[in-house]
Amino acid sequence: MPAVAQSGESLGPLQAAIVVSPEEEAMGREFIAAARKQLAFIEDPLLARYVETLGRRLAGRLEGDTASLRFFLIESRLVNAFAGPGGRLAIFTGLMTTTRTEAELASVMAHELGHVAQRHLPRMMDRASRRQLPTTAGILAAILLGGQAGAAAMAATTGAAMSDQLRYNREFEREADVLGLTILTDAGYPAAAMIDFLKRLDQENRLQSAEVPEYLRTHPLTQNRLALVESRLRQYGDVADSPSLDYHHAHARVRAMFEGPAGGGAMAEFLHQAESEDPLRARAARYGLVLAFIKQGDHERALGNAAALRTDYPDYPLYAIVLAEALLADGQADEAVAVLESTEDKGDISVTVAYYLGDALMKSGQLGEARRRLRTALRRAPTDAALYKLLARVEGERDQWAQSFQALAEYHFLRDETDQALGHLQTAATHSADSAYLKASIDARIKEIERILGKTK
């Protein structure tokens, strides 16, 4: 039945299932490949893991092909997020640092998942195609990414026409809000986080003379939309907005590593917040300080602060990792290996620990052990692009060129860069003459990717 707002305004039937056709999957790959040419996708293992974990938590109660969903983080000060074709969802660092809690960040991602579940983009693309407008991955990237990169690609008349056709209309925004509230609360977050963030974004937009935030351009915010969200809050029980240690540390990591040279203005804020009476914020600020010191090249203070954090909170794996990062920055690879090997295996974080351990082992000259650790981690996380990239480096250091190019191919494949993946596999095949098994494996993968690209029957 249609969902009905208190105002009596009816919405279309809402479905909480993910459906991605083979054609949409192909366009999703092309879309991300085009987007990578415009903006910087963050590959930091810890931040990638955080965004992926949050996305999977939100999608946990959805039905359908949730495994096809992909989550990305883009380095940009724009306050933006998008749901691209093929279940590709991305948030920008500007959005992450604008939110104040994990629930607020989750509310935006839940809204984007609402667009995917309701198949809003495929429906708009179908409408545009009926009007004989070309729906290419490049034009989609320009529309959804926004900013200067998008504006440049919109110069063409067909691009501008497509832009008009592929903006979310008010009905779609309302549907994504209503379904997003269900997704958000099913994941254990308070529904009020969505209206809190939208109201603050709207108020800041009204108070500032700058341009409208990109997110409000692609997701128009009206007073009726705010009223609809607010009217539905009473349908959900009161849920405490529990502080998230991982969120605050991800927030600090973004600020320290991706906001300006050598930590920029984040350093002063970290120093101030490190004295906060809120223990969670103080810890995250101390963590941010370590990263800012590393970025500045102040190894002594980075090591001192990282060691103190790990001593004060020995059970939080991120502090072992950041101490290892400080040690590696100071050229102490053996010491970094020792720190990481002593870190307890705790669920999905163990894969990320394995990445940093593999890096430390490689830098300490223990190439065979680095290879073993990375391959073990890949059996647990076979879609982790960062692990494949590091494995390619390790195999290259071992002069195992076939395996190096093979791993590099998987890295590009997971980045949706299928043409590059195919090229690296073909190069790997030229180095595999000494192993019939390896050559057969590479040849089989070439044929598989060629089928994906439609180059063979």
Secondary structure, DSSP 8 states (H G I E B T S, - for coil): ---B-TTS-B------EE---HHHHHHHHHHHHHHHTTSEE---HHHHHHHHHHHHHHHTT-EE-GGG-EEEEEE-SS--EEEEGGGEEEEEHHHHHH-SSHHHHHHHHHHHHHHHHTTHHHHHHHHHHHTT----HHHHHHHHH-HHHHHHHTTSHHHHHHHHHSS--HHHHHHHHHHHHHHHHHTT--THHHHHHHHHHHHHHHH--S---HHHHHS---HHHHHHHHHHGGGS--------HHHHHHHHHHHHHHSSGGGTTHHHHHHHHTT-SSHHHHHHHHHHHHHHHHHHT-HHHHHHHHHHHHHH-TT-HHHHHHHHHHHHHTT-HHHHHHHHHTS---TTHHHHHHHHHHHHHHHTT-HHHHHHHHHHHHHH-TT-HHHHHHHHHHHHHTT-HHHHHHHHHHHHHHTT-HHHHHHHHHHHHHT-TT-HHHHHHHHHHHHHHHHHTTS--
